[in-house]
Amino acid sequence: MIRRAGGSVFFLITIFLLMPMSWTQRGAPADTFKALNNRLRMLNQQFKRFQQMTSTHLQRIGKNYNVTNSVDFKVLSQQFERISRELRSFRETTDHSLNSLKSWTKSLQKKTKRLDSSLSNMTRALRQNNHLNLREIQKQRTALTDLSHKIQKQQSQIDSLESLRDQVQDGMQDLHTSLKKHQTRIMKLESQIQELLKIISTSKAEDPFNSIRKQHGVLMRHVQTQPKSKERRMRERLLMLGSTKQPQTYKIRERQRQSTTQPTVQAHEELFQLPLRHKIPHVQPPKEEARICNVGSMLLFPSTSTENYATFQKTFQTGIHELSICTWLKVDGKYVGTILSYATENNDNMLVLYGRNSGKLGLMDFVIGDPAYRELSLPNILDGEWHHLCITWSSIEGRFWYYLDRHLISNGSKFQKGFEIPPGGFVVLGQEQDSVGGDFDEAEAFVGRLAGFALWTRTLSPVEVSGLADGKGVPRGTVLSLDDVDQMSGSVQHITCECLEHCL
């Protein structure tokens, strides 16, 4: 019984010791291994105490029940030593595993650091690449914009060259026609001169005063009396030659002598003065020619009455993302007033160019989709002279350019970027609309002259703006011009004047 009890105790101790080993093999953390070693030491000590207590207890039991204590402590000691060796080997194995785990952990930490640094470098490189890509996209956009401007510039040059070619062809045709007419006149004149010379050469009588007149450089001949009809034809031809204002000069003097006893003798004295070459007719020197001949017509707004305005027969059919407005203006008042007003049902100030009487003089507001606007300066606009004004806008980047007398005065960006001017509104010149087609204010009325007004649904290039101001044709694609004016109210006058210098 004692042997069984001793074997049971040894079995329990072995199971108790092997349980942490199996648990350790499943993978415990490093701190747990240290705790396990400490616990094993404690168990070793406890086992020794337990061995002594067991031996004492068994001896006590043997005395009480008269049972001989036959426990072989040597075997137990050998088993304990074997278990201790196994524990030591397990400890060494555990320490080796822990060291391997530590080295592996360190290498893993190094790899993790390298991965972190690689990830940070990749993140930094990705940010730089994104920044560079954004810069490249911006450069490409700028290059695309410049390319579009260059294309527009070349197109305007092509249009100007085509217009010049047409003008040259028209001038050549007119020159050919004029040369043909002059050639015909010269041929007629030469035939008439030949006929007159034949008539003179056939005359038989000579005036006795011919020798005297030869001394004065004049050739005079007498001819026999011709029939009355031929004489009349002669005079008509000479009169016709005189009326054509050719360089030759013809004079006729007639003398008739009649005797009652002798036959009637009639003499005609013809005086010809034939220069060696044609005389160039005197022409008055022409006045200074007009330079700007692309305006077509002019609108005159004589006073600040709200009755003075002009409307168009058509409006915008589609939404507008780009536009250009150009005009010649001559302000007769003390402020600029409203040049253009476009109103819709949703916004009565959808597109406005105006300067109020109560605001700063010499300034104008450029409104797109009220309340968004830009303030434009107009230097010397109130001097009573003609000035060329041109404004372009694009919703792509909200860019706008403002030109005055061929010079770029100001520009900017982010002005109604991505905005669309809706179609179907009402366009008025000379008044600012506070409702569609009405509610005008005298303080915002325009007083003066507008010539060559035009509107495009694209941005004009600087070359096109300069060519327009210099009178080199009108760029293609106009949507509204003064030719489209439908109605003029009040005292507004629509005056046709092809050249600006003739728009008085």
Secondary structure, DSSP 8 states (H G I E B T S, - for coil): -HHHHHHHHHHHHHHHHHHHHHHHHTT--HHHHHHHHHHHHHHHHHHHHHHHHHHHHHHHHHHHHT------HHHHHHHHHHHHHHHHHHHHHHHHHHHHHHHHHHHHHHHHHHHHHHHHHHHHHHHHHHHHHHHHHHHHHHHHHHHHHHHHHHHHHHHHHHHHHHHHHHHHHHHHHHHHHHHHHHHHHHHHHHHHHHHHHT-----TTHHHHHHTT----------HHHHHHHHHHHHHHHHTT-S-EEEEEEEEE--SSS--EEEEEEEEE--SS-------------S-----EEEEE-S--TT-EEEES----S-BSEEEEEEEEEE-SSS-EEEEEEE-SS-TTSEEEEE-SSS-TTEEEEEESTT-EEEEE-TTTTSSS-EEEEEEEETTTTEEEEEETTEEEEEES-SSTT--B-SS-EEEESS--SBTTB---GGG---EEEEEEEEESS---HHHHHHHHTTS---S-EEEEGGGEEEEETT-EEEE-SSGGG--
